[in-house]
Amino acid sequence: MKAIRVHAPGGPDALRYEAMPEPAPGPGQALVKIEAAGVNFIDVYQRTGLYKVAMPFTLGQEAAGTVTAVGAGVSEPRVGARVAYSSVMGAYADYAAVPADRLVALPDGVSTRQAAAAMLQGMTAHYLATTTYPLEPGHACLVHAAAGGVGLLLCQVARRQGARVIGTVSTPEKAALARDAGAHEVILYTEQDFEVEVKRITGGAGVEVVYDSVGKTTFDKGLNCLKPRGYMVLYGQSSGPVGAFDPQVLSQRGSLFLTRPTLGHYIATRAELAARAGEVLGWIARGELKVRIERELPLAQAAEAHRLLEGRKTTGKVLLIPS
């Protein structure tokens, strides 16, 4: 089989399309023939060495496909089942041996491509808006990168929760996508000061929560957009990591809360994974959550997928398709 391997940290050219032995499922594992793998910023962080991973490794943490074999002790899923997973390394490949308890069965009406596009980012949007800061009617939230993969889903989930959604984007085309996804107000941060605009939109009150996947360039001003006792939810760093931070700033700006969540802690148990994924996939099956797949590239073109993602040239999801 073929897989995308990383032997040393670096740029997109560090991604190697290589032949490897097809894995055999061990006890408690299922072998998945991957039909689509999702591309995410965590893959970039691991490729560059920002997030440490023992080298060499097969990249990718999100995929969907069909079970072709199971290891000892596995009764579910069965061979032939359509499944998806997230937060398990090795998805940029033709096949992956995955712990069976990390696999989620796909409901009718959800394709493997939709599932691969929704598992990591869809469950991220779900936990951000329903668990990290549970939005309710009357709340206002600021969503940075509102036309990105998580952003478009987060706008939809936040609107579903009854919140007033304010998004930031870089172009008028992205603004239209964010509005279609449910954003009530959209700020073009390339032309407008988002802090000034948030205060104008909210009549000076600010928002209950900022969902920030950008990091370095938005973090400090984002704190000024919060109401007293508001939540800064920093869940990514596409512009780079936030620098040294004095917690006293949180007190000075209104007894604010700061959290740096990651999906793994919100799907730590089988029950929570099944519930969260089940709700997201159910919404997709019923047409209540729209997944935008912007581009599908052959697995061999993983480096190009990373260039597009890092260059902020994507709206929605980029998938890699094995041959």
C-alpha positions, -999 to +999 in steps of 0.1 A: +000+000+000+010+037-002+011+062+026+023+097+034+053+095+057+073+122+076+109+114+084+120+148+096+102+181+105+098+206+076+077+222+050+052+205+027+081+189+009+088+168+040+057+147+030+069+115+013+046+093-007+060+058+000+052+021-002+046+003+030+034-031+041-003-033+045-010-034+083-027-064+099-053-057+126-041-066+161-063-075+191-090-050+195-083-034+161-101-032+127-085-028+093-100+001+074-097+005+036-095+043+036-117+060+010-111+096+021-088+113+047-093+147+061-066+174+061-064+194+093-042+220+108-030+196+134-014+177+106+006+208+097+016+213+133+029+177+135+047+180+101+066+211+112+075+198+146+054+223+165+035+193+179+061+166+187+056+131+171+082+104+171+098+101+136+091+086+111+053+085+112+023+083+089+004+116+090-033+121+093-059+118+121-092+116+103-106+092+077-136+071+066-139+039+047-148+002+049-137-024+074-119-053+055-107-073+085-109-074+123-085-086+150-091-109+180-118-098+203-136-075+179-173-082+174-182-047+162-177-033+136-181-062+112-163-067+080-180-046+053-192-019+077-188+017+066-170+036+094-152+068+102-128+079+129-108+108+143-078+114+166-060+082+155-027+087+137-020+072+102-050+083+081-029+095+051-027+059+037-046+033+017-052+012+048-051+018+086-054-005+116-076+014+140-088+006+176-123-007+171-137+014+199-126+045+181-147+037+150-181+051+144-206+034+120-220+057+093-257+062+091-276+058+058-274+091+039-239+100+049-211+092+024-176+083+034-164+116+020-189+136+041-178+116+072-141+122+065-148+159+062-169+160+094-154+138+120-126+160+134-139+194+124-176+186+130-170+171+165-147+201+172-175+225+163-199+204+184-178+204+216-169+241+213-205+253+210-223+227+232-197+218+259-167+241+262-190+271+263-226+259+259-243+285+238-279+295+245-304+319+230-294+354+239-256+347+238-233+363+213-202+346+200-172+356+178-160+330+154-126+337+138-119+321+104-156+317+099-152+304+064-127+277+072-134+240+078-143+243+115-156+279+111-184+270+086-195+241+109-192+262+140-213+290+126-241+264+119-239+248+153-238+281+171-268+293+152-286+261+160-279+267+197-297+300+193-267+323+196-260+355+177-230+346+155-203+371+145-177+358+121-144+372+108-131+364+073-106+378+048-126+383+016-161+391+004-164+356-011-156+341+023-181+365+039-209+351+017-200+316+027-200+325+064-234+342+061-248+311+043-235+290+072-255+311+097-234+341+107-256+371+115-227+395+111-195+391+092-164+413+096-137+416+069-106+417+091-085+428+061-105+460+059-120+465+094-107+464+129-126+434+143-124+446+179-141+479+169-167+461+148-176+437+176-181+465+200-203+484+175-224+453+166-230+445+203-236+481+214-204+481+234-214+450+255-190+425+238-196+387+234-199+359+258-173+338+240-146+341+214-138+309+194-102+315+182-084+291+159-060+318+146-039+325+177-010+349+175-026+377+154-060+377+170-057+366+206-050+399+224-076+419+206-100+391+210-098+394+248-111+430+244-142+417+226-154+397+257-179+407+282-168+406+319-164+369+328-164+359+292-146+329+277-116+330+254-116+295+237-083+292+219-085+260+199-059+266+172-030+287+161-030+290+123-011+324+125+014+310+151+014+303+188+003+330+213+034+344+231+041+346+268+010+355+287+005+370+322-027+356+337-032+389+355-044+403+322-075+381+325-084+399+358-077+434+344-100+428+314-130+416+333-122+384+352-121+365+319-117+327+314-091+312+291-091+276+279-070+257+253-091+227+245-084+198+221-108+172+207-092+142+223-103+153+258-139+157+246-142+122+231-121+104+257-146+077+264-164+055+240-198+068+252-188+104+246-174+097+212-205+078+201-228+105+214-209+134+199-202+117+165-237+103+164-253+138+168-230+153+142-235+125+116-273+125+124-275+162+116-257+156+083-280+127+074-311+148+080-297+178+061-295+199+092-257+204+090-240+212+057-204+200+050-186+220+024-159+199+007-139+224-013-114+201-028-105+165-032-068+156-041-051+123-047-032+110-017+000+115-035-007+153-036-007+157+002+020+184+000-002+205-022-031+201+002-009+214+030+002+244+009-034+253+003-043+250+039-013+270+052-018+297+025-054+301+038-066+294+003-093+270+014-129+274+024-144+243+039-127+209+038-098+195+018-098+157+014-071+133+003-083+103-018-062+071-019-059+055-054 
